[in-house]
Amino acid sequence: MEKFAVIFASSECEPFAKTGGMADVVSALSKELSKYGLNISIFLPFYKHIQSKKNIKIKNLNLKTIVRINSFFKESNFFQTTLQDSNISVYLVKNDEYFFRDHLYSENGSDYPDNLERFVLFNKSILNFILMKEWNVKLIHCHDWQTALIPVYLKLIYSNDPILKNIKTLFTIHNFGYQGIFNINEYYKLDLGWEHFTIDKMEFYGKINLLKAALIFSDAISTVSETYKKELLEKEDISKGLTFQLRAKADKFFGILNGVDYDIWDPAKDKYIKKNYDSSSLSNKLLCKKELLKLANLKGIQKPLLIMISRLVAIKGLDILIPALDNILKMNVNLIILGNGEPTIEAKLSALERKYKNFKLFLKFDEEMAHKMQAGGDILLMPSISEPCGLNQLYSLKYGTVPIVYYTGGLADTIIDYNKDNKKGTGFVFYEHTSNALTDTIYKAISLYNKKSEWRKIQKNGMKQDFSWKKSAGDYLQVYLKIIT
């Protein structure tokens, strides 16, 4: 196969910037694809917290570009570093007016009001960099709405440019719930003529919808599990008004399951946990549980320890978990939740934490704590009403932490409901998205937890699963080849 250049355009990439699973995917997938000989580069905003990282060597390229956002001219500077454990270059787009902030997209529960122009600058800066370097790039792999304007600009502005006109785009939907919708009074920031503000292009119920535009203008689209792809095509409550655009692209729409970077997520070599272990040394998991309980100031090593690592938003199942917590926390269990999100949900959980001594809430995202929770937890709660793929349930399988999931999207594709008769299955699945169904499933899991030999069987079933990136990266490679040939 002829080696060719691919750019990953993303607002997140582990270990530089992360709010969810997309960061893990960008990092792990790029590394796996590079094994096929592809020349992969990643473009990422140069956020404030990246600038403060002491363990990352960052080179100033002394290269800048001027981006026009209507009548304003904004400067971007480019820096370069390397993705850990790889030779992949990560190019950082620096503009402190837009990216030197404490958070990526929002603060105190509200989106930054200039998010549209922030990512207009990011998208245009990437294309300008290619022009300045005269790169022979075959494909740009765009991730979520923050990079949706790249296929738009390539088709509407650069269709005759000798360097950019032949670049193809793949747009990956990590979560359809985030579409990049903005008011019409911001349309001028896009530097596109009003002839493009139409129902077949940029317009969406009188507003701008960047995700819709990416579906229309990209050469192909993908999402992160086959079941989520089917749900998007078939269920209008999930496709949120964009069913027509998805179905119009059905022959160029691919569902490819996310994988796991087992160099990072493997209890046998995890650098964050108290004691490493595998399926033959599960007794060491108890030491990880002891450490976690101490960190959370919880007591009861024999109690099942439930964990949840999630954005605290309704779509993640908090709408059914919170009403169920009084009943759940009266069971003989401990519960730890890690994450942040909607202020009203945080407030309700905080009130419950004050009420129950067996519940600890960490209102933050903490990568090290996430590893400790996967290693020390007994049961992972993942009651999302919609989950494109999900990664935490895949991590849990490897760590012998048994997932409880709702039957949707990638959760349906990856977790096999345990059958106590044939002893097959890797977790527990509930099929009605209600508080009662969730509570009943937790009770079922706890009952089996007390049958140690059967519980150990469920753990080992999960730990045998292989969700490495090898197969999925091969699937992406085949999509790339279809697009560029």
PyMOL commands that set and color helices and strands:
alter all, ss='L'
color gray80, all
select helices_A, chain A and resi 21-34+48-51+96-99+115-133+145-147+149-156+184-190+194-196+210-217+226-234+236-239+243-248+250-252+282-296+314-316+318-329+343-355+367-376+392-399+409-414+435-449+452-463+469-484
alter helices_A, ss='H'
color red, helices_A
select strands_A, chain A and resi 5-9+39-45+59-69+72-82+89-94+106-107+110-111+137-143+168-173+181-182+203-204+207-209+220-223+253-255+305-309+334-338+359-362+379-382+402-406+428-430
alter strands_A, ss='S'
color yellow, strands_A
deselect
rebuild
show_as cartoon
